[in-house]
Amino acid sequence: MDIASSIKKYKNSVIRKYISLSNDEIDVVTKGDYWLSRKYDGQLWFYCKSNKNSKIINSNENDISTLISDIKKELDKKLSKTKNIILAGELYSLTKERERYGNTISGLGDKSKRKNLRLGVFDLVISDKLLSSFDEKYKFLKKNLGENSKDLSHVLEHKQIKHSDVNKHFKEIVIKNNAEGLIVRNDSAVYKIKKEETADLLITGYTLGKTLNQIRSISLGVFLNENEILHVGSCGNIPTNLRKDLYKKLVKLKINSNFQKIASNGSAYNFIKPEIVCEIKLLEFQGDKSNDEPIRHLKYEYSNKSLNATGRSRSVSILNCNVVNIRSDKKANFEDCGINQIIKVSGIPKDEFKEVNNKDLPKSKIIKKEIFKKESKKGTAIRKFLFWKSNKEKTSDYPSYLCYYLDYSEGRSDPIKRKLYPFEDEKLGLNHYKNLVSENIKKGWEKHGA
């Protein structure tokens, strides 16, 4: 049994296809019969047993079997008659209040808190017997693991409901009893339904779209401390009237920066003096990447009329967000838009937000570089092409390779245009580099330098 590929296949075909909804979008759930369970705020781990060997790992193959050996031993005992099996479960911390993601992290790192950890199993990935429907899987899990949450390992309780009952259960479980959310599933779809959160975030930059005098998207941050700002994500879901208002405000605040951020359409962000706060609605702040590694983003500081990167820190990504309004009543400071908002919603402990200094990151290596020049009546034009390996993909959230294109024309009203394209595959990146050169360098251009 290839455990690693089975887990990755499960994450790609099941977990990543969860449909995230707010409670205002419950009507989106297709009519029919469903299994409903409470969503626990923890971390996804897999109990894997092949013949007589067992372990508890994540999709990145990190093994925590020795840290939670009591949970593993209990599962070994409950599944002693099973030869091959992989279970998907939520590792959470059993507390009097609602469990939090941060409590799980603390439990793994602090031996005194480890006794509170539980593995709530919610799915069967692989077993000796072919069990195709969730109904069959759930019966197997209940029979072998039980539903007693006092046990170190147990199956999460599921109820069979009608589509029309989802809203009632949401009010009872999430609103009244403060659970993180609901999981509503059948053999065709899995819905993750959560209450929307709000946060007051600092606008740090913007991109422009094709529509004149309107903002396309904004980059967002929070104050990590009194001076440093931590990037937490971007948002393009902005009401039309706000796109126009933001344009009027943000273009006046444009400043220089020692780094670049690229939008999904390839355009570079314009950075601004950090003084505008906006209210964001979101479903959650995601703390880990798809490979289960903690998310890290740039942190930067505003000084001498420039927004400059100072390093990297533990951070989050915003999921399912939209801009509500501009908070003119809020100030751009630690008190009004600080890291405490992220800690409150995500449950990540404050101690987790540690920095990685830029000077400690590996240096990049240039693979290809070409500069072309052309003279005309309108002046000098320069086109620069650069392809390099970041060497930072394992220590941060940089892409492995980057392709850069600069177009400078002395006679244009907007003389400098830039594009930056990230790649994980060197061949694809080099091919894109060659296409950029062939498409943009025609007759009249002369190679200049190297």
Secondary structure, DSSP 4 states (H G I P E B T S, - for coil): --HHHHHHHHHHHTGGG-EEEEGGGGGGSPSSEEEEEEEPSSEEEEEEEETTEEEEE-TT--B-TTTTHHHHHHHHHHTTT-SEEEEEEEEEE--SS---HHHHHHHHH-GGGGGGEEEEEEEEEE-SS---SHHHHHHHHHHHH-S-TTSSEEEPP-EEEEGGGHHHHHIIIIIIT--SEEEEE-SS-EEEEE--EEEEEEEEEEEE-SSTT-EEEEEEEEESSSSEEEEEEEE----HHHHHHHHHHHGGGB-EESS--B-TTSBBPEEB-S--EEEEEESEEE-B-TTSPBPEEEEEEEETTEEEEEEEEE--EEES-EEEEE-TTS-SSTTTSBTHHHHHHH---GGG--EEEGGGSPPPEEEEEEEEEEEETTEEEEEEEEEEE-S-TTTSS--SEEEEEEEEETTSSS-EEEEEEEES-HHHHHHHHHHHHHHH--TT-EE---
